[in-house]
Each structure stands twice: as C-alpha cells, then as structure tokens.
Amino acid sequence: MASFSNGLLAVAILSLLASAAHAQLSPAFYAVTCPDLQSVVRSVMAQVVGQDPRMGASVIRLFFHDCFVNGCDASVLLDDTPTMRGEKNAMGNMNSLRGYEIIDAIKSRVEASCRATVSCADIVALAARDSVSLLGGPSWTVLLGRRDARTASVDAANANLPPASDNISSLVTKFAAKGLDLRDLTALSGAHTVGAARCSSFRPHVYSDANVDPAFAMFRRRICPATGGDSNLVPLDSTSPNRFDVSYYRDLMVRRSLLHSDQELFNNGPADDLVRLYSSSGSAFNRDFTAAMVKMGNISLLTGSDGEIRLDCRRAN
C-alpha cells in the first residue's frame, strides 16, 4: 500500500510541475522584450512557403519531432558534438527532417532586434503555426516562454519517434506517453495532408500490406521500385499536396494512404469514427487539430531559469 501511495504522490508531483510550467507560458511573453517577434516569423515563413510549399510541411514536422523527444525544447536543432550524438541522425530524422536553415534565418533576424531574448523552441512553435495557416489551414494562439535544452539524445529520438511501420496500438501507446489521446493522435496525423514521404518509408505498405487500394499501390510502385530509389519522393496527399485540408482523411477511407501508420487510423480500429468525422467536417478537424497542437506544444517544457536562450539554434551557449 505504501508503494502505491508513493506512486500516486509521484504522479501528483509531476502533474503539479507540468501545470506550473504551463502557467509560465503566455501569448504575450515577448510583448515588451521582443514585440515584433511574430511578424518577423510570419514574414520569413510567408516567403519560404511561397517559394516551396513543401518546406512549410517540413517545418510542421520539425515541431512534431522536437516535442516528441524530451519535450518542445529545440533539442532537435542541436548539431552533434564530440561528446554528444544529437537527434538529427536518429532513424526518423536522418536524411529526411528538414527546415533547420529556416529556423536559423528566423533566429538571425530575431537576434538582430532582440538579442538573447527569444528561444529557438518558441521560434519553432511559431513557425509551425504559420506554416499551417499559410498552407490554408487554421491558425491558433501560440503560448510562449519555452527555453532551450542544452543537450540532445539520438537514443531518446530513436525510442520516441513513431516510425511509419507502427500499428495503431503502438501509436496510441506512444502518444499516450506524451499526454496525448486518440483524438489528438488522429487530428495531429492530419498534418500529413501536406508534405511528401521517401520511398523507403512507404515501400512496405504498397508492396506488402493488404489494406491498400490495389490501383493506388500499383501506381506508387512505379515511383518506388522494390529495390533502389529509397530517396524518391511522393506526396503524402496526392489530391492536394500543398493544401492543408481534410483530403488526407478521405484518402484513408478509400485505402489510399501512403504510409502504413497512417492507414492504421482507418482499419477497423478505434480511430475509424474520428477519421469519418474529419473527412466530412473541416471545422471539426480544425478545432481538434489546433487544440492538439497547443497540447503537444506543452510537452515537458523548460521554463523560468531551466535551460537557456540559445544564441545559435545549432549549438548550446
């Protein structure tokens, strides 16, 4: 009984610490110290997305991959050092995660006017929000005040990032470990309405899975041979690859998802009803997606005097 009580106490303490960290975030965190921050981020992202819409999808993914590994602390941006193997070379990031130079460009402009004030973690959060809205999706108020981690871990990234081979049970477990439920999982996965995937990520699905439309699989095999061509790219949502909408869910319902893990959301499982809802209601999707993005943005935060405000997003001070 004592160990059970101690366990409950530990959970309660963690909840209180998380609540305290979240309470330190505010949309007006930089209102005095860096009042032009959000316009600077928006300006850079508008130019980037205008030139290459897929880069907007990459920045959204960058935010996901940051938050899922030890929280939203910009650890994903850190380069390797002689004493640290960072997250950039993790299995889910190596040769596929992009957008680092975009964050560098924003950080450079922010530092020019607000020296040592704005965290890289907050810049990533804002850039992801602006990417979604610039691609035609919803917008939301980003809570600010995160601080940056001083270290990163390739092992933590390998352990926490869901691979494209995950089934629904594994996805639910990994999201639950971050405080995200099935609704959050299903809504956040809708970000795959933009962007592209490498052949190596979807080859097993279009060659081996039974829950895929045969004509769709055959067409994808033309771009992704059984051997070779690992880096060949295909849009995740071929209907509107550069538009943030609900066509991703409609593709799931006709078994035309590019990734195994995505099709798991509509495969006679617990997320089927949510997929049906989002496929027919953009407003329901937008509501749940924005709520889930705010929720994800609160994972394991560094605030107050924890962490640091990096001067260069690629290295600790």
DODREN-730186 format. One line per 10 residues: number of its first residue (from 1); their letters; for each residue z, x, y of C-alpha. Coordinates in Angstrom, 3 decimals. Each point is the difference from the previous one (the first is absolute). Layout:
N
NUM	a	Z/X/Y | ... .
***
This chain:
317
1	masfsnglla	0.000/0.000/0.000 | 0.813/2.876/2.347 | -3.451/1.560/-0.469 | -1.634/-3.378/0.631 | 2.002/-0.388/3.224 | -0.934/3.525/1.052 | -3.654/-0.838/-0.628 | 0.207/-3.089/2.178 | 1.719/2.042/2.697 | -2.788/2.596/-0.085 .
11	vailsllasa	-2.659/-2.685/0.368 | 1.930/-1.556/2.890 | 0.293/3.355/1.751 | -3.718/0.677/-0.405 | -0.788/-3.445/1.407 | 2.234/0.618/3.004 | -1.601/3.391/0.647 | -3.487/-1.522/-0.242 | 0.973/-2.807/2.371 | 1.418/2.501/2.468 .
21	ahaqlspafy	-3.198/2.044/-0.074 | -2.158/-3.085/0.520 | 2.213/-1.081/2.886 | -0.845/3.237/1.805 | -3.684/-0.867/0.007 | -1.430/-1.895/2.933 | -3.490/-0.858/1.251 | 1.171/1.312/3.365 | 1.399/3.278/-1.324 | -2.387/2.085/2.164 .
31	avtcpdlqsv	-0.288/-2.430/2.915 | 1.620/2.482/2.382 | -0.613/3.372/-1.668 | -3.684/-0.525/-0.889 | -1.251/-3.265/1.521 | -3.707/0.663/-0.686 | 0.482/0.779/-3.697 | -1.534/-3.145/-1.451 | -3.016/0.057/2.299 | -0.657/3.639/-0.931 .
41	vrsvmaqvvg	0.131/-0.782/-3.717 | -2.204/-3.049/0.438 | -2.544/1.945/2.049 | -0.383/2.734/-2.610 | -0.161/-2.448/-2.899 | -2.599/-2.166/1.775 | -2.239/3.030/0.357 | 0.588/1.105/-3.611 | -0.600/-3.417/-1.559 | -3.039/-0.558/2.208 .
51	qdprmgasvi	-1.567/3.192/-1.342 | 1.126/-0.340/-3.626 | 1.606/-3.285/-1.111 | 1.004/1.520/-3.333 | 2.308/2.389/1.850 | 2.014/-3.030/1.099 | 0.530/-0.840/-3.661 | 1.020/3.606/-0.625 | 2.677/-0.140/2.696 | 1.390/-3.237/-1.470 .
61	rlffhdcfvn	0.187/1.729/-3.375 | 1.681/3.004/1.617 | 2.817/-2.278/1.170 | 0.422/-1.490/-3.488 | 0.116/3.417/-1.629 | 2.490/1.267/2.548 | 2.415/-2.904/-0.365 | -0.103/-0.064/-3.802 | 1.254/3.597/-0.291 | 3.523/0.418/1.359 .
71	gcdasvlldd	-0.647/-2.540/2.743 | -2.033/-0.193/3.208 | 0.796/3.509/1.234 | -3.423/1.663/0.424 | 0.755/2.286/-2.967 | -3.541/-0.657/-1.247 | -1.365/1.904/3.009 | 1.783/3.280/-0.775 | -2.108/2.920/-1.205 | 1.188/2.098/-2.923 .
81	tptmrgekna	2.098/3.066/0.779 | 0.965/2.995/-2.174 | 3.207/-1.835/-0.902 | -1.203/-3.642/-0.093 | -2.727/-1.875/-1.837 | -0.632/-3.053/2.112 | -1.517/-3.395/-0.681 | -3.585/0.745/0.997 | -0.763/1.456/-3.423 | 1.647/-2.764/-2.016 .
91	mgnmnslrgy	-2.219/-1.740/-2.549 | -0.387/-3.098/2.158 | -0.805/1.972/3.157 | -1.953/3.121/-0.889 | -3.665/-0.174/1.033 | 0.381/-3.664/0.945 | 2.604/-0.565/2.716 | -1.527/0.397/3.458 | 0.858/-0.470/3.647 | 2.239/3.005/0.624 .
101	eiidaiksrv	-2.198/1.239/2.831 | 0.113/-3.441/1.624 | 3.786/0.141/0.158 | -0.288/3.559/1.360 | -2.287/-1.222/2.781 | 2.367/-2.815/0.958 | 3.014/2.294/-0.129 | -1.740/2.524/2.265 | -0.673/-2.644/2.631 | 3.510/-1.402/-0.257 .
111	eascratvsc	1.599/3.452/0.279 | -1.996/0.670/3.159 | 1.825/-2.786/1.796 | 3.215/-0.450/-2.017 | 1.109/3.376/-1.291 | 2.188/0.008/-3.138 | 0.664/-3.725/0.278 | -2.093/-2.007/-2.477 | 0.261/0.520/-3.743 | -3.010/0.488/-2.222 .
121	adivalaard	1.413/-2.776/-2.202 | -0.217/-2.499/2.863 | -3.524/1.148/0.853 | -1.114/-0.681/-3.587 | 1.591/-3.465/0.106 | -1.742/-0.883/3.265 | -3.341/1.438/-1.098 | 0.102/-2.063/-3.204 | 0.721/-3.193/1.943 | -2.857/0.695/2.411 .
131	svsllggpsw	-2.369/0.829/-2.865 | 0.621/-3.414/-1.555 | -0.557/-1.897/3.241 | -3.052/2.049/1.012 | -1.579/-0.824/-3.371 | 0.449/-3.700/0.693 | 3.396/-0.535/-1.556 | 3.297/-1.183/1.472 | 2.274/1.897/2.358 | 3.784/0.161/0.097 .
141	tvllgrrdar	2.872/1.523/1.925 | 0.838/3.464/-1.335 | 3.660/0.927/0.102 | 0.416/3.581/1.221 | 2.609/2.735/-0.121 | -0.754/1.745/-3.302 | 0.527/3.738/-0.240 | -1.910/2.577/-2.019 | 1.004/1.639/-3.245 | 0.309/3.774/-0.130 .
151	tasvdaanan	-1.244/0.256/-3.561 | -2.272/-1.697/-2.542 | -0.274/-0.115/-3.787 | -3.092/-0.057/-2.206 | 2.208/-1.093/-2.915 | 1.346/-2.979/1.951 | -3.554/-1.010/0.917 | -1.170/0.230/-3.610 | 2.952/-2.092/-1.111 | -0.244/-2.717/2.658 .
161	lppasdniss	-3.661/-0.623/0.844 | -1.508/-2.730/-2.217 | -3.184/1.226/-1.724 | -3.092/-2.157/-0.437 | 0.824/-0.242/-3.716 | 3.291/-1.879/0.537 | 0.508/-3.423/-1.561 | 1.719/-2.888/1.758 | 3.394/0.752/-1.556 | -0.059/3.592/1.219 .
171	lvtkfaakgl	-1.170/-1.055/3.466 | 2.772/-2.567/0.336 | 2.583/2.575/-1.077 | -1.207/2.670/2.411 | -0.146/-2.386/2.943 | 3.424/-1.453/-0.854 | 1.428/3.524/0.100 | -1.052/0.045/3.668 | 1.525/-3.387/0.752 | -3.374/-1.764/-0.134 .
181	dlrdltalsg	-0.514/-3.154/-2.064 | -3.025/-1.535/-1.728 | -1.159/-1.718/3.189 | 0.157/3.316/1.867 | -1.902/1.750/-2.805 | -2.744/-2.602/-0.054 | -0.354/-0.150/3.777 | 0.055/3.774/0.539 | -2.627/0.454/-2.703 | -2.278/-2.064/2.231 .
191	ahtvgaarcs	-0.489/3.128/2.105 | -2.553/0.887/-2.681 | -2.314/-2.404/1.789 | -1.073/3.135/1.923 | -0.674/3.545/-1.093 | -1.544/1.566/-3.061 | 1.040/1.499/-3.342 | -1.191/3.070/-1.858 | -1.765/-0.367/-3.326 | 2.846/1.783/-1.768 .
201	sfrphvysda	2.346/-2.815/1.104 | -2.046/-2.927/-1.282 | -1.990/1.454/-2.913 | 2.466/-1.179/-2.706 | -0.062/-3.544/1.401 | -3.767/-0.468/0.063 | -0.586/1.736/-3.333 | 2.956/-1.089/-2.123 | 1.820/-3.071/1.345 | -0.750/-3.472/-1.310 .
211	nvdpafamfr	1.105/-1.864/3.138 | -2.971/0.992/2.140 | -3.223/-1.882/0.724 | -2.685/1.650/-2.199 | -2.706/-0.050/2.685 | 2.402/1.488/2.544 | 1.019/2.725/-2.455 | -3.614/0.829/-0.821 | -0.909/0.362/3.668 | 2.986/2.272/0.650 .
221	rricpatggd	-0.899/2.190/-2.984 | -3.267/0.861/1.716 | 1.993/1.704/2.751 | 2.757/1.295/-2.272 | -1.355/1.685/-3.144 | 2.137/0.334/-3.106 | 0.313/3.712/0.719 | -0.377/1.804/3.316 | -0.263/-1.489/3.457 | 3.776/-0.245/0.380 .
231	snlvpldsts	-0.245/0.043/3.797 | -2.660/-2.720/0.280 | 1.310/-2.705/2.330 | -0.232/-3.777/-0.331 | 1.448/-2.597/2.412 | 3.135/-1.685/-1.311 | -1.330/-3.280/1.379 | -3.784/-0.051/-0.195 | -0.241/-3.376/1.779 | 1.374/1.205/3.347 .
241	pnrfdvsyyr	1.081/3.650/-0.400 | 0.728/0.544/3.694 | 1.618/-3.350/0.731 | 3.696/-0.708/-0.543 | -0.171/-3.445/-1.602 | 0.822/-1.883/-3.221 | -3.184/0.754/-1.944 | 2.026/2.495/-2.047 | 1.900/-2.921/-1.555 | -3.179/-1.953/-0.629 .
251	dlmvrrsllh	-1.376/3.020/-1.840 | 3.130/0.082/-2.165 | -0.520/-3.637/-0.971 | -3.510/0.711/-1.337 | 1.130/3.278/-1.633 | -1.907/2.239/2.362 | 2.820/2.293/0.966 | -0.852/3.687/0.015 | 3.408/1.251/-1.154 | 1.923/-0.867/-3.147 .
261	sdqelfnngp	3.265/-0.273/1.971 | -1.568/-2.481/2.423 | -1.386/-2.256/-2.733 | 3.494/-0.062/-1.516 | 0.970/-2.253/2.922 | -2.259/-2.710/-1.423 | 0.189/0.272/-3.760 | 2.024/-2.988/-1.205 | 3.102/1.551/1.488 | 2.724/-0.643/2.583 .
271	addlvrlyss	-2.178/0.716/3.066 | -2.814/-2.433/-0.876 | 1.257/-2.806/2.249 | 0.377/2.336/2.981 | -3.549/1.277/-0.487 | -1.249/-3.584/-0.026 | 1.968/-0.747/3.172 | -1.283/3.014/1.920 | -3.583/-0.519/-1.152 | -0.033/-3.395/1.681 .
281	sgsafnrdft	2.323/0.585/2.951 | -0.501/2.892/2.365 | 2.988/-1.155/2.032 | 2.306/0.169/-3.034 | -1.273/3.483/-0.804 | 0.371/1.209/3.589 | 3.552/-1.364/0.167 | 1.111/1.629/-3.236 | -1.894/3.240/0.566 | 1.532/0.616/3.427 .
291	aamvkmgnis	3.487/-0.860/-1.291 | -0.476/2.402/-2.914 | -1.244/2.784/2.285 | 3.118/-0.320/2.157 | 2.148/-0.038/-3.128 | -1.744/3.056/-1.448 | 0.339/1.768/3.338 | 3.776/-0.233/-0.385 | 0.223/1.882/-3.310 | 2.572/2.826/-0.052 .
301	lltgsdgeir	-0.125/0.834/3.675 | 1.198/3.077/1.820 | 1.454/-1.066/3.342 | 2.517/1.157/2.596 | 0.737/3.689/-0.514 | -1.483/0.177/-3.522 | -3.249/1.888/-0.478 | -1.840/1.220/3.088 | -2.825/-0.705/2.435 | -2.723/2.348/-1.198 .
311	ldcrran	-2.094/1.732/2.634 | -2.795/0.507/-2.541 | -0.347/-2.709/-2.639 | -1.129/2.514/-2.633 | 3.135/2.162/0.090 | 3.708/-0.279/0.593 | 1.334/1.395/3.261 .
***
